[in-house]
Amino acid sequence: MQIIINNSSMKPIYEQIESQIKAEILAGKLLEDTALPSVRTLAKDVKVSALTVKKAYDTLEQEGLVVTVPGKGSFVAHAGINLREEQFRKEVESDMEAVIRKGKSCGMSREDLKELIDIIMMDTP
């Protein structure tokens, strides 16, 4: 896992760390039960305070993406996998809403759209 800190960004460093780890979890690059680097190790690697990394990890834990086990470290939570699936569902929903709006703007009825979806579903493995 590589974290890149942009010191000229207006975004706080802990948020940069948190968002990059979150993106890796949602993209499926960090799988359930994967150990994250220790707070001290990551702080040393990205040359920031351990408190900054701790704040990022705490935020991820509050979001349900990470679980911290005292004495063992922080790990990707199972909830992170569920969140990734929910993210995919939201993307599909958004795409479908765009298709429906486009279909309606072309004069397609609800029944026409349902029929088209049924036809596509039959032809798709």
C-alpha positions in Angstrom: 0.0 0.0 0.0 1.4 3.4 -1.0 0.1 6.6 0.5 1.0 9.8 -1.2 0.8 13.0 0.8 0.2 16.3 -1.1 1.6 19.0 1.3 0.2 21.8 -0.9 -3.4 20.4 -0.7 -6.0 22.2 1.3 -7.2 18.8 2.5 -5.8 17.8 6.0 -3.1 15.1 5.9 -5.2 12.7 8.0 -8.0 13.0 5.5 -5.6 12.3 2.6 -4.5 9.1 4.3 -8.0 8.1 5.2 -9.4 8.7 1.7 -6.6 6.7 0.0 -7.0 3.7 2.3 -10.8 3.9 1.9 -10.4 4.0 -1.9 -8.2 0.9 -1.8 -10.8 -1.0 0.3 -13.7 0.0 -1.9 -11.7 -0.9 -5.0 -11.0 -4.4 -3.6 -7.3 -3.9 -3.4 -7.3 -4.3 0.4 -9.3 -7.4 1.3 -11.1 -8.4 4.5 -8.7 -9.1 7.4 -5.8 -7.5 5.6 -3.5 -5.9 8.1 -2.8 -2.2 7.7 0.7 -0.9 8.4 1.2 -0.1 12.1 0.6 3.6 13.0 4.3 4.1 13.6 5.4 2.4 10.4 3.0 4.3 8.2 3.8 7.6 10.0 7.5 6.9 9.3 6.9 6.0 5.7 4.9 9.1 4.8 6.9 11.3 7.2 4.0 12.5 9.3 3.1 12.4 13.0 1.9 9.1 14.4 -1.1 11.1 15.8 -2.0 12.0 12.2 -2.1 8.4 11.1 -4.0 7.4 14.3 -6.6 10.0 13.5 -7.0 8.6 9.9 -7.3 5.0 11.3 -9.8 6.2 13.9 -11.9 7.8 11.2 -11.8 4.6 9.1 -12.8 2.6 12.2 -15.8 4.9 12.8 -16.9 4.3 9.2 -16.8 0.6 9.8 -14.0 0.0 7.3 -11.3 -0.9 9.8 -11.1 -2.8 13.0 -8.3 -2.2 15.5 -7.3 -5.0 17.8 -5.3 -3.8 20.8 -1.8 -5.2 20.6 -2.3 -6.7 17.2 -3.0 -3.7 14.9 -5.6 -2.5 12.4 -7.3 -4.7 9.9 -9.8 -4.3 7.0 -13.2 -5.0 8.4 -15.8 -7.3 6.9 -18.1 -4.2 6.8 -15.7 -2.7 4.3 -16.6 -5.5 1.9 -20.3 -4.8 2.4 -19.7 -1.1 1.9 -17.9 -1.9 -1.4 -20.9 -3.9 -2.5 -23.2 -1.0 -1.5 -21.0 1.4 -3.6 -21.4 -0.9 -6.6 -25.2 -0.9 -6.1 -25.3 2.9 -5.9 -23.3 3.1 -9.2 -25.7 0.7 -10.9 -28.7 2.6 -9.6 -27.2 5.9 -10.8 -26.6 4.4 -14.3 -30.1 3.0 -14.4 -31.6 6.4 -13.4 -29.7 8.0 -16.3 -31.0 5.4 -18.7 -34.6 5.9 -17.5 -34.3 9.7 -17.9 -32.9 9.3 -21.4 -35.6 6.8 -22.3 -38.4 9.0 -21.0 -36.9 12.1 -22.8 -37.1 10.0 -26.1 -40.8 9.3 -25.4 -40.4 5.7 -24.1 -43.1 4.6 -21.6 -42.5 2.7 -18.4 -43.6 -0.5 -20.1 -41.2 0.1 -23.0 -38.4 0.5 -20.6 -39.3 -2.6 -18.7 -39.6 -4.6 -21.9 -36.2 -3.3 -23.0 -34.6 -4.3 -19.7 -36.2 -7.8 -20.0 -34.8 -8.2 -23.5 -31.3 -7.1 -22.5 -31.4 -9.4 -19.4 -32.3 -12.4 -21.5 -29.4 -11.7 -23.9 -26.9 -11.1 -21.2 -25.2 -14.1 -19.5 
